[in-house]
Amino acid sequence: MAALASQLILHPTIGETLKYTATTVGRDKVYRGVQYWSRFYAWYLLRKGDKDEAARWVALKSHLGTARKLLRIGKPVEHLQAALKTTLASGPAVEVILAVARQIAYFIYLSYDLFVWANAVKFLRLSPETAQRISKTSAKFWFAGILLNLANGVLKNLRLKEEAKKLKQSRPWGEKDLADEAARETRLAAVRKSIVAARRQFTIDLLDISLPATSIGLWDFSEGTLGLLGLASSILGAQNQWRSVNGKK
């Protein structure tokens, strides 16, 4: 019995899970997934008329949303640093500009989000009108940040596909330098990996953009739809973080 318990506790998956949840991003992805599942499930229960049970899930959704805002307190500075670093990075000018603009949009979005959190925990006493205005402004910059990232993703994907095409066409015939061929294959593999990552991020952004778009009144998705879209993007984001933390490809 002790041996079985030891095998379960020391199983590699348990170790990888602990390593994943030890990161702030990892915990946030878990919280986000549960938050959006709660959003969907509360909507489903309300449609069934089960208001008492739905209230439990609405409360969980709200508390997780507040907790996640607390975890993001330092994020505005991170995005500002990322914007400054991106200006120094090499790459196509349009992609660099879009990336910098996206980081600035997220800096403003998360800065406003701090006031939303402070009001939610009653650290600040804002009037309902002011709180609503700040929340809507935060959502506008969130929407702008995702839209900029989507545009950047399209350009990046097109550029990488063109590079992959050229690399495949540059395969030498007959006698060839093995070192050059190895370098070409290595670069082609890296480009293909970047294409997969870019498409995955594009999918996440497509799922996520519905959330701020609905908050600012551009779209009118139901709570159930938003919950499922948020859950799907949370799962994809969690998978990315899992691979990053545990060295998975």
HUCORVEN-V98680 format. One record per backbone hydrogen bond with DSSP energy under -1.0 kcal/mol. NH is the residue of the N-H (numbers start at 0). CO is the residue of the C=O. If there is no record, write none. Layout:
BEGIN
NH | CO
NH | CO
END
This chain:
BEGIN
4 | 0
5 | 1
6 | 2
7 | 3
8 | 4
9 | 5
14 | 10
15 | 11
16 | 12
17 | 13
18 | 14
19 | 15
20 | 16
22 | 19
26 | 22
27 | 23
28 | 24
29 | 25
30 | 26
31 | 27
32 | 28
33 | 29
34 | 30
35 | 31
36 | 32
37 | 33
38 | 34
39 | 35
40 | 36
41 | 37
42 | 38
43 | 39
44 | 40
45 | 41
46 | 42
47 | 43
49 | 44
50 | 48
53 | 49
54 | 50
56 | 52
57 | 53
58 | 54
59 | 55
60 | 56
61 | 57
62 | 58
63 | 59
64 | 60
65 | 61
66 | 62
67 | 63
68 | 64
69 | 65
70 | 66
71 | 67
72 | 69
74 | 71
77 | 73
78 | 74
79 | 75
80 | 76
81 | 77
82 | 78
83 | 79
84 | 80
85 | 81
86 | 82
88 | 85
95 | 91
96 | 92
97 | 93
98 | 94
99 | 95
100 | 96
101 | 97
102 | 98
103 | 99
104 | 100
105 | 101
106 | 102
107 | 103
108 | 104
109 | 105
110 | 106
111 | 107
112 | 108
113 | 109
115 | 111
116 | 112
117 | 113
118 | 114
119 | 115
120 | 116
121 | 118
122 | 117
123 | 117
130 | 126
131 | 127
132 | 128
133 | 129
134 | 130
135 | 131
136 | 132
137 | 133
138 | 134
139 | 135
140 | 136
141 | 137
142 | 138
143 | 139
144 | 140
145 | 141
146 | 142
147 | 143
148 | 144
149 | 145
150 | 146
151 | 147
152 | 148
153 | 149
154 | 150
155 | 151
156 | 152
157 | 153
158 | 154
159 | 155
160 | 156
161 | 157
162 | 158
163 | 159
164 | 160
165 | 161
166 | 162
167 | 163
168 | 164
169 | 165
170 | 167
180 | 176
181 | 177
182 | 178
183 | 179
184 | 180
185 | 181
186 | 182
187 | 183
188 | 184
189 | 185
190 | 186
191 | 187
192 | 188
193 | 189
194 | 190
195 | 191
196 | 192
197 | 193
198 | 194
199 | 195
200 | 196
201 | 197
202 | 198
203 | 199
204 | 200
205 | 201
206 | 202
207 | 203
208 | 204
210 | 207
212 | 208
213 | 209
214 | 210
215 | 211
217 | 212
218 | 212
225 | 221
226 | 222
227 | 223
228 | 224
229 | 225
230 | 226
231 | 227
232 | 228
233 | 229
234 | 230
235 | 231
236 | 232
237 | 233
238 | 234
239 | 235
240 | 236
241 | 237
242 | 238
243 | 239
244 | 240
245 | 241
247 | 242
END
